Amino acid sequence: MEKPNKPGGLEGSPAAGIAASTIETGSIPDELWEAAVNNDASYDGQFFYAVKTTGIFCRPSCKSRPPKKENIRFFRTADEALSAKFRPCKRCKPTGERLPDDEWIAAVTEYIDRSFTEALSLDHLAGISHGSPYHLHRTFKKVKGVTPIEYIHQKRVELAKQLLLATDKPVGEIGMDVGISNTPYFITLFKKKTGRTPASYRQRYSDHRKEATEHGKQD
């Protein structure tokens, strides 16, 4: 199949089949998918693609990590992607403008908030957010006051505190539930953040509840 002539617009090209707003992956020509995963610059201006898990959209030529097929959406124009609440990629600048740091970090933060119980690394976050690990680390700290990894730790410890008080699960199991499979490391991190081990934290609040119950009975 011949590729569409550039820059003659969508007429006569596979991208002409894209609906006025968006279409789902299952109904698009393979040629568009291949153009996206192969970073084919000859398709720039013909369509844009967005990644549902990150909330970011790109030009076909973007050199960022290829998305999973089930997570991709296609748009005829950048304006349509923006209207669907996707943010422009910081690397390929699909709108021709640089994405403000606070918007970029907001997208990364939203991803962490949804995924912090999974295995996350700085390299992974940089890959899905279309930036370098160094720049993400520096910019995240500038905007949020903590590094991405510190923020992940905060989210995990906060959830661990809730699980310790709301369940009878063993400490190691709670560590796994919040994304930390190494129990000694989980205990060390929890104590660093709270001043107590998970077991001590649970016991302390258990004792407080008992005291409150006894006082209530005396009243």
N, C-alpha and C positions, 0 to 999 in steps of 0.2 A: 504494500500500500504506500502511495506517495504521501509525503508530509505536506501539510498546507503551505501555500506560499506565504512568505512574510515580507512586509507587515500588512498584508491585505485584509486583516480582520478575521472574523469567524466564518464568513460565508465559504461554503465548500470544504470546510475542514471538519475533522472529527469533533472539535470543540463546538461546532455549530449545533450539535445535538444537546448541549447542556440547556436545561430549562432556565426560565427567566431568573430563578433564584439559585437553587442548588439541586443536585441529584445525589443519590446514594451510590456507593461504590459498585454495587451489583449491577447497575444499569448503564454504566459508562463504558465506552470503548477501551479495550486493552491498551490502545495506543496512548491514551492520556495517562493511564497508570504507569506505563513504561517510561513515558517522558518525565514523569515526576521522580520515579526512583532512579532514573539514569541521569538526572540533572541536565536535561536537554534544553539548552539555552535557545534553540530555534523555536521553542513553543512559548517563550516569554511574550506576554501580551495577549496570548490566545486564551489562557485560563489561569486561575490561581487555585492552589489546594490548601486546605486547612487540616490540622490534626486535632481531633476532638479531645484527646487526653491532655493536651497542653494548652489549647485555646489560642494557638498561633497559626497564622497563614503565611504562605510563601509563594515565590515565583517557581515555575517548574525547574529553573536552573539552580535552585538553592543547593548548596553543598552540605547541608546539615544531614544528620543521620536519617536514613529512610524510615518513614513511619510504617506501622503495620497497616495492611490493606483495609482491615475492618474499622480502623480509626480515622480514615481519611474522608474528607468531603471536598467537592470541587465547585468552583464558582466561576462565572463568566468574567466578573470584574472585581477589583479590590473593594469597591464601595459595597458590593453585595456581601463580601466577607466581613467587612466592618459592621454592616447592618445586622449580621448574624452574631455579633459580639465577639468575633475573633480579633486578636491583636496582631499587628504586622510583625514579621520576623525581624529581629535586630540585625541579623547577618545579611539577608538579601534585600531588605528594605523594599517590600513590594509596593508600597505607596510612594516611594521616592523620598521619603522622609525618615529620619532617625527616630526610632521608638524611644520615648522618654524613659529614663532609668526606673522611675517609680512604677510605670506601667509594666515594664519588663519584669521587675521583681514581684509585682503583684501577681503576674501569671505564674511565676515560679512558686510563690507562696501558696497559691491556690492548689497547685499540683502537689506540693508537699502535704498540705492539709488533707488531701484525699488519699495520699499514698504513703504516709510516714510509717505505717506498719509493715511495709514491704522493704526489700533490700534497696537502699538508696545510697549513692555515693556522689561526690562532687562531680566526677566525670560523667555520670549518668545524668545528673541535673543539667550540666552544661550541654550535653548532647541533645536532650529533649527541648531545651530552651534556646538552642541555636546560638550559643556563645562559647567562649573559652572558659575552662575551669578557673583560671587566674582572674579573669575579668568578672566572672559571676561571683566568686568569693569576695572580691574587693567591693563590688557594687552592692551586693546583698548586705554586707556589713554596714556600708555607708547609709543605705536606706532603712534597714531594720534595726541596726545597732548590734546585731549578732551575725555570726557567719551562718551559711546554710546548714552546716552540720550541727552547730550549736542549736539552731532553731529546731531541727529534727529531734535532737536530744530533749529539748523542752517539751515538745509534743508527746514524745514517748513516755517521759516521766509523768506528765500530767495524766495521761491515760492510765499508767500503771498505778498511780495514787487512787484513781477512781475504782479500778479493779480490785485493789487490795482491800478496800473498805466495803465494796459491794458484793464480793464473792469470797469463796473459801479456796480458790484455786491455789496450788503450790506456787512458790515464788518463781521457779524456773518456767512454769507454764505461762505465768503472767508475762515474764520476759519475752517469751516467744510470741505471745499475743500482741505485744507492742512493737515487735520487729527486731528483738535482740535474742538470738538463739544461744549465745554464750552466757550462761547463768552467772559466773563470777564477774564477768564484765558488766552485766546488768546491775548486779548488787553494788559494784564499785561506782558506776555512774549514778545510780539512784542516791547513794549516800553522799556523793559529791554535790548533787543538786538539792538535797533536802536536809542533809546533816544526820540522817538516820538510814539504817539498812531497811530494806522492804519489810522484813519480819518485825523489826522494832517499830516501824511506822504503823503497821497494822495493829500491833499489840497496844501501842500508846493510845490510838483512837478507840480501840476496843475497851480499854480501861476507862477512858473518858465517858463512853456511852454507858458503861455499867454504873459509874458514879452518878451520872445524870439521872439514870433510872432509879437508883436508890434514893436520891434526893427527892425525886418526884413522889416516891412512895411515902417518904417521911412527911412531905407537905400535905 
